[in-house]
Amino acid sequence: MAATDGDLLERATRLVVNALLATTARPESIIQGSRLCEGKGNHRELWSPNYIGKMYQSRSEPASGTHASPRSHWRRGHFRNQPYGTGLASHKIIWIEPVFILYTAS
């Protein structure tokens, strides 16, 4: 099934917005590039790349509770518009980390 230009634009926009939200929520996940050289010699690159989430380590937790799944699975990460403050009148966007739920038979 071929994607239309509108579908492709929507996916690209979603990717860019999620990357911007991720860098805002977790600025420590950004590894800044650095200048490699002054342009002398056989170096083609002047700068090393920036990385988002290069050193990310996923976490896992055992399944528990009455609604525990009968199999191990990933719970995907997502952004949440979290209410806070007096009367929960203010909102902030927070990142909920992805986690691997490990099922262990009892």
DRENDO-1510 file (C-alpha; in Angstrom, 1 decimal, always signed):
<recs>
REC; n; res; u; v; w
REC; 1; MET; +0.0; +0.0; +0.0 .
REC; 2; ALA; +1.6; +3.3; -1.1 .
REC; 3; ALA; +1.6; +6.2; +1.3 .
REC; 4; THR; +0.2; +9.4; +0.1 .
REC; 5; ASP; +2.0; +12.7; +0.4 .
REC; 6; GLY; -0.4; +13.7; +3.2 .
REC; 7; ASP; +0.3; +10.5; +5.1 .
REC; 8; LEU; +4.1; +11.0; +4.7 .
REC; 9; LEU; +3.9; +14.6; +5.8 .
REC; 10; GLU; +1.8; +13.6; +8.9 .
REC; 11; ARG; +4.3; +11.0; +9.9 .
REC; 12; ALA; +7.3; +13.3; +9.4 .
REC; 13; THR; +5.5; +16.0; +11.5 .
REC; 14; ARG; +4.7; +13.6; +14.3 .
REC; 15; LEU; +8.4; +12.4; +14.3 .
REC; 16; VAL; +9.7; +16.0; +14.5 .
REC; 17; VAL; +7.3; +17.0; +17.2 .
REC; 18; ASN; +8.0; +13.9; +19.3 .
REC; 19; ALA; +11.8; +14.5; +19.0 .
REC; 20; LEU; +11.3; +18.1; +20.2 .
REC; 21; LEU; +9.2; +17.0; +23.1 .
REC; 22; ALA; +11.7; +14.2; +24.0 .
REC; 23; THR; +14.6; +16.7; +24.1 .
REC; 24; THR; +12.5; +19.0; +26.2 .
REC; 25; ALA; +11.4; +16.3; +28.6 .
REC; 26; ARG; +14.9; +14.7; +28.9 .
REC; 27; PRO; +17.6; +17.2; +28.1 .
REC; 28; GLU; +20.2; +14.8; +29.6 .
REC; 29; SER; +19.5; +12.3; +26.8 .
REC; 30; ILE; +21.2; +14.7; +24.3 .
REC; 31; ILE; +24.8; +14.1; +23.4 .
REC; 32; GLN; +26.2; +17.3; +21.8 .
REC; 33; GLY; +28.5; +17.0; +18.8 .
REC; 34; SER; +31.9; +18.7; +18.9 .
REC; 35; ARG; +34.3; +20.3; +16.5 .
REC; 36; LEU; +36.7; +17.7; +15.0 .
REC; 37; CYS; +39.2; +19.8; +13.2 .
REC; 38; GLU; +39.9; +23.1; +11.6 .
REC; 39; GLY; +39.3; +21.7; +8.1 .
REC; 40; LYS; +43.0; +20.7; +7.5 .
REC; 41; GLY; +44.1; +17.3; +6.3 .
REC; 42; ASN; +41.9; +14.5; +4.9 .
REC; 43; HIS; +39.0; +15.0; +7.3 .
REC; 44; ARG; +35.6; +15.2; +5.5 .
REC; 45; GLU; +33.6; +16.1; +8.6 .
REC; 46; LEU; +34.1; +19.2; +10.6 .
REC; 47; TRP; +31.7; +18.3; +13.4 .
REC; 48; SER; +30.7; +15.1; +15.1 .
REC; 49; PRO; +26.9; +14.4; +15.1 .
REC; 50; ASN; +24.4; +15.2; +17.8 .
REC; 51; TYR; +22.6; +12.2; +19.3 .
REC; 52; ILE; +19.3; +11.9; +21.0 .
REC; 53; GLY; +19.0; +8.9; +23.3 .
REC; 54; LYS; +22.2; +7.2; +22.3 .
REC; 55; MET; +23.0; +6.0; +25.8 .
REC; 56; TYR; +19.4; +5.1; +26.7 .
REC; 57; GLN; +18.9; +2.0; +28.8 .
REC; 58; SER; +15.5; +0.4; +29.0 .
REC; 59; ARG; +14.2; -0.9; +32.3 .
REC; 60; SER; +12.1; -3.8; +33.2 .
REC; 61; GLU; +9.8; -4.6; +36.0 .
REC; 62; PRO; +8.0; -7.8; +37.0 .
REC; 63; ALA; +4.3; -8.2; +36.2 .
REC; 64; SER; +2.1; -7.8; +39.3 .
REC; 65; GLY; -1.5; -7.1; +40.2 .
REC; 66; THR; -4.8; -8.8; +39.2 .
REC; 67; HIS; -4.5; -7.7; +35.6 .
REC; 68; ALA; -1.0; -9.2; +34.9 .
REC; 69; SER; -0.6; -10.3; +31.4 .
REC; 70; PRO; +0.2; -14.0; +30.8 .
REC; 71; ARG; +3.2; -13.0; +28.6 .
REC; 72; SER; +6.1; -10.6; +28.7 .
REC; 73; HIS; +5.6; -7.5; +26.6 .
REC; 74; TRP; +6.8; -3.9; +26.1 .
REC; 75; ARG; +4.8; -1.0; +27.5 .
REC; 76; ARG; +5.6; +1.8; +25.1 .
REC; 77; GLY; +6.7; +5.2; +26.1 .
REC; 78; HIS; +4.5; +8.2; +25.5 .
REC; 79; PHE; +3.9; +11.8; +26.4 .
REC; 80; ARG; +1.2; +12.8; +28.9 .
REC; 81; ASN; -0.4; +16.1; +29.5 .
REC; 82; GLN; -0.1; +16.0; +33.3 .
REC; 83; PRO; -2.3; +18.3; +35.5 .
REC; 84; TYR; -0.7; +19.8; +38.6 .
REC; 85; GLY; -0.9; +22.7; +41.0 .
REC; 86; THR; -3.8; +24.1; +42.9 .
REC; 87; GLY; -7.0; +22.4; +41.7 .
REC; 88; LEU; -5.0; +20.7; +39.0 .
REC; 89; ALA; -5.5; +23.9; +36.9 .
REC; 90; SER; -2.0; +23.9; +35.4 .
REC; 91; HIS; -0.7; +21.3; +32.9 .
REC; 92; LYS; +2.8; +20.2; +31.8 .
REC; 93; ILE; +3.9; +17.6; +29.2 .
REC; 94; ILE; +5.9; +14.8; +30.8 .
REC; 95; TRP; +7.5; +11.7; +29.3 .
REC; 96; ILE; +6.5; +8.3; +30.5 .
REC; 97; GLU; +9.4; +5.9; +29.9 .
REC; 98; PRO; +9.0; +2.7; +28.0 .
REC; 99; VAL; +9.3; -0.4; +30.1 .
REC; 100; PHE; +9.6; -4.2; +29.5 .
REC; 101; ILE; +7.1; -6.1; +31.7 .
REC; 102; LEU; +8.6; -9.5; +32.6 .
REC; 103; TYR; +6.1; -12.2; +33.3 .
REC; 104; THR; +7.2; -14.8; +35.8 .
REC; 105; ALA; +5.0; -17.8; +36.5 .
REC; 106; SER; +4.2; -18.1; +40.2 .
</recs>
